[in-house]
Protein backbone atom coordinates (compact mmCIF):
# COMPACT_ATOMS: atom_id res chain seq x y z
CA UNK A 1 0.00 0.00 0.00
CA UNK A 2 2.51 2.58 -1.16
CA UNK A 3 -0.20 5.24 -1.35
CA UNK A 4 -1.27 4.76 2.29
CA UNK A 5 -1.76 8.20 3.85
CA UNK A 6 0.63 8.73 6.75
CA UNK A 7 0.07 12.47 7.24
CA UNK A 8 -2.71 13.85 9.46
CA UNK A 9 -5.56 15.63 7.69
CA UNK A 10 -7.45 18.64 9.02
CA UNK A 11 -11.04 17.97 10.16
CA UNK A 12 -13.86 19.48 8.10
CA UNK A 13 -14.94 21.70 11.00
CA UNK A 14 -13.06 23.43 13.77
CA UNK A 15 -14.88 22.02 16.81
CA UNK A 16 -13.19 22.64 20.15
CA UNK A 17 -12.30 19.56 22.16
CA UNK A 18 -14.47 18.92 25.22
CA UNK A 19 -12.74 19.46 28.55
CA UNK A 20 -10.29 16.65 29.24
CA UNK A 21 -10.12 15.58 25.57
CA UNK A 22 -7.81 16.50 22.67
CA UNK A 23 -8.25 16.27 18.92
CA UNK A 24 -7.30 12.84 17.51
CA UNK A 25 -5.19 12.91 14.37
CA UNK A 26 -7.18 11.83 11.34
CA UNK A 27 -5.65 10.14 8.32
CA UNK A 28 -8.72 8.97 6.40
CA UNK A 29 -10.28 11.67 4.16
CA UNK A 30 -13.84 10.42 4.74
CA UNK A 31 -13.39 10.37 8.52
CA UNK A 32 -11.80 13.83 8.41
CA UNK A 33 -14.96 15.06 6.64
CA UNK A 34 -17.06 13.68 9.52
CA UNK A 35 -14.77 14.85 12.32
CA UNK A 36 -13.12 16.00 14.34
CA UNK A 37 -12.83 13.03 16.65
CA UNK A 38 -11.30 13.33 20.10
CA UNK A 39 -9.18 11.15 22.36
CA UNK A 40 -7.97 10.82 25.94
CA UNK A 41 -6.22 8.15 27.98
CA UNK A 42 -8.35 5.98 30.26
CA UNK A 43 -6.89 3.05 32.23
CA UNK A 44 -3.90 2.80 29.88
CA UNK A 45 -6.01 2.79 26.70
CA UNK A 46 -7.18 5.49 24.35
CA UNK A 47 -10.85 6.41 24.61
CA UNK A 48 -12.50 8.20 21.69
CA UNK A 49 -15.36 10.66 21.26
CA UNK A 50 -17.18 12.85 18.80
CA UNK A 51 -19.83 15.50 19.09
CA UNK A 52 -22.92 14.97 16.96
CA UNK A 53 -23.73 18.03 14.88
CA UNK A 54 -26.08 18.86 12.00
CA UNK A 55 -23.95 16.82 9.54
CA UNK A 56 -24.58 13.67 11.55
CA UNK A 57 -28.38 13.64 11.90
CA UNK A 58 -31.09 12.02 9.77
CA UNK A 59 -34.50 13.34 8.72
CA UNK A 60 -35.91 12.52 12.18
CA UNK A 61 -33.27 14.67 13.89
CA UNK A 62 -31.36 11.80 15.50
CA UNK A 63 -27.82 10.64 14.82
CA UNK A 64 -27.66 8.89 11.46
CA UNK A 65 -26.52 5.27 11.61
CA UNK A 66 -23.94 5.96 8.91
CA UNK A 67 -22.32 8.71 10.99
CA UNK A 68 -22.24 6.44 14.03
CA UNK A 69 -20.77 3.55 12.02
CA UNK A 70 -18.11 5.84 10.55
CA UNK A 71 -17.14 6.87 14.08
CA UNK A 72 -17.12 3.19 15.12
CA UNK A 73 -14.79 2.34 12.24
CA UNK A 74 -12.50 5.21 13.26
CA UNK A 75 -12.51 4.50 17.00
CA UNK A 76 -11.95 0.77 16.59
CA UNK A 77 -9.35 1.55 13.91
CA UNK A 78 -7.41 3.89 16.21
CA UNK A 79 -7.30 1.15 18.86
CA UNK A 80 -6.30 -1.34 16.17
CA UNK A 81 -3.34 0.88 15.28
CA UNK A 82 -2.31 0.83 18.93
CA UNK A 83 -2.43 -2.99 18.88
CA UNK A 84 -0.53 -3.40 15.58
CA UNK A 85 2.21 -0.74 15.79
CA UNK A 86 0.27 1.39 13.26
CA UNK A 87 0.17 -1.28 10.58
CA UNK A 88 -2.03 -0.53 7.58
CA UNK A 89 -5.28 -2.46 8.07
CA UNK A 90 -8.64 -2.80 6.33
CA UNK A 91 -12.04 -3.61 7.76
CA UNK A 92 -13.23 -7.08 6.75
CA UNK A 93 -16.57 -6.85 8.53
CA UNK A 94 -18.39 -4.68 11.03
CA UNK A 95 -21.59 -5.45 12.89
CA UNK A 96 -23.60 -3.11 15.07
CA UNK A 97 -26.66 -3.05 17.26
CA UNK A 98 -28.44 0.27 17.71
CA UNK A 99 -30.01 0.54 21.17
CA UNK A 100 -30.95 4.17 21.80
CA UNK A 101 -31.03 7.46 19.90
CA UNK A 102 -28.34 10.11 20.10
CA UNK A 103 -29.00 13.75 19.20
CA UNK A 104 -27.17 16.85 17.97
CA UNK A 105 -24.95 18.15 20.75
CA UNK A 106 -24.43 14.71 22.33
CA UNK A 107 -20.89 13.52 23.04
CA UNK A 108 -20.59 9.89 21.91
CA UNK A 109 -17.70 8.02 23.54
CA UNK A 110 -16.06 4.61 23.14
CA UNK A 111 -13.30 2.75 24.97
CA UNK A 112 -12.48 0.08 22.35
CA UNK A 113 -11.41 -3.44 23.28
CA UNK A 114 -9.24 -5.84 21.34
CA UNK A 115 -10.91 -9.26 21.57
CA UNK A 116 -8.30 -11.33 19.73
CA UNK A 117 -5.26 -10.82 17.53
CA UNK A 118 -3.70 -13.30 15.13
CA UNK A 119 -0.83 -12.77 12.70
CA UNK A 120 -3.18 -11.44 9.98
CA UNK A 121 -6.52 -10.65 11.63
CA UNK A 122 -7.65 -8.58 14.63
CA UNK A 123 -11.07 -8.71 16.30
CA UNK A 124 -12.27 -5.49 17.98
CA UNK A 125 -15.41 -4.40 19.85
CA UNK A 126 -16.80 -1.33 21.57
CA UNK A 127 -19.77 0.07 23.45
CA UNK A 128 -20.66 3.57 22.27
CA UNK A 129 -22.18 5.74 24.97
CA UNK A 130 -23.77 9.09 25.61
CA UNK A 131 -23.00 9.54 29.28
CA UNK A 132 -23.69 6.15 30.88
CA UNK A 133 -26.33 5.18 28.29
CA UNK A 134 -25.21 2.71 25.59
CA UNK A 135 -26.36 4.08 22.22
CA UNK A 136 -24.97 1.25 20.11
CA UNK A 137 -22.37 -1.50 20.12
CA UNK A 138 -20.04 -2.56 17.34
CA UNK A 139 -17.74 -5.45 16.59
CA UNK A 140 -15.29 -5.55 13.71
CA UNK A 141 -12.78 -7.85 12.08
CA UNK A 142 -9.71 -6.28 10.47
CA UNK A 143 -7.04 -7.59 8.09
CA UNK A 144 -3.46 -6.48 8.74
CA UNK A 145 -1.59 -5.65 5.53
CA UNK A 146 1.90 -7.12 5.44
CA UNK A 147 4.62 -4.51 6.00
CA UNK A 148 7.19 -4.01 3.32
Phi, psi and omega in degrees: 000068183297334182267013180297128184286120179244014178246134179299146178252150176286144176290160182294329180231149177269092180252123180295145178292140174298158180304132179088357180243163171224160179296135175271136177298140180240134183244342182266124182302321180294315179295323177298325178292334180269341187277188022274158170252159184234161180216158171202163178269136180218116180052043176079005178233157175277133173254148185235156182208159165210155181259123179289129175231189186299339177286341190256003184256157178262189183296339178271000177083013176249164181304130180287137179304324179296321177293319179294319180292326175296316177297320179299315179300319179292310183297313178294326178293320176300313180295324176299316177303317179300324184277346185236018181056043177061034176291143172298132182221157175231147178285126175272314178207155176215132176238149179216158175229117178273130187241332183203154180284155170235153188232164176306135182096342179289144172262114179264128183238158176207135172248090187297154177233135170274124181273316182200147177226129173248187180297324187244344189226142177232137179252126183235159174209163176196148169259130183252122191237152163243108189065231178268352184277125176283121180271317175200164174239156177214144170234150181211151174242132184237146174257129176273127176281137177299139177281146174102000000 
